[in-house]
Amino acid sequence: MKKLPLVALALALLLTSCSPPEPGESSTALQTFPVRGVVQQRMGDDPAMMIIDHEEIPGFMPRMIMPFRALDPKEFETLEPGMVVTFDYHVEEHESWVTGVKITGEKGAITYEEDKPAGDKLISTGDAFPDYAFRDETGKEVHLANYRGLPVAITFVFSRCPVPEYCPRMMSHFAAVLEKLKTTPDAPAEFRLLTISFDHEFDTPEVMRAWGAAFGHREGLPWSLLSTPDKKVIDDISTRTGLRFGTVNGTIQHNLRTLVLNPDGTLRRLFMDENWTVDEMVAELVAAGKSQ
């Protein structure tokens, strides 16, 4: 699947709020929601993907701009920017899709804004990643410098993200990375996974702890859930990594970034979207561990 610039939109993850699952709550049941929205643009050259500014989905998420995947790409064939459409949105634990697309004949506004070029401040492989202060899921202040000497993977999420392919996938993948490293030859003896929320206004340590429990996070794991009330920290990280999170034209838009740091704190790899695999991450952490 070709990604947009994110979102360069690498997969322009344009999401918004929704109540996080309760600890231990299962999300495996299929849910189907009627949706109405305005077509914004196609996502790259993938005929099954379309970015749509949709109205509130009661009980699931408010109005937002996000990519939708058609179960049958032919459903999106005749759509053009500005068309108002209705469809059924199906959500399971690990994926979501659209069926029953209908064009209403009305016209709507183009509200989607593409990412601006990151400029020369974007971090490159080998660059030192700055130290930032956060609070972990217990409320304790931690600094990224605390993890110097260890291979570190960092991903960015927000707990109110309801779409299974995006923030929930990042959480599930980190849980799977922990398990796979237990049986991986040459796995580093010590490492750290850091999940950082970019929703500085909502995601407190308490919220992150409750949300993380639904994905298997618990005390004692080499996996920390970090947050900060300081918007400047998130803004600075965004400038350096191309991370995006904010309200545009009344809707929340965001993308995803995942980093792997060498033990000396330098960037080893920057994943530009949500499509990295557990095997890829394990391989990067193993290699980072050997770089000391």
Buried (B, 14 or more C-beta within 10 A) or exposed (E): EEBBBBBBBBBBBBBBBBEBBEBEEEBEEEBEBEBBBBBBBBBBEBBBBBBBBBBEBEEBBBBBBBBBBBBEEEBBEEBEBBBBBBBBBBBEEEEBBBEBBEEEEEEBEEBBBBBEEBEEEEBEEEEEBEEBBBBBBEEEEBEBEBBBEBBBBBBBBBBBBBBBBBBBBBBBBBBBBBEBBEEBEEBBEEBBBBBBBBBBEEBBBEBBBBBBBBBBBEEEBBBBBBBBEEEEBBBBBBBBBBBBBBEEEEBBBBBBBBBBBBBEBBBBBBBBBBBBEBEBBBBBBBBBBEEE
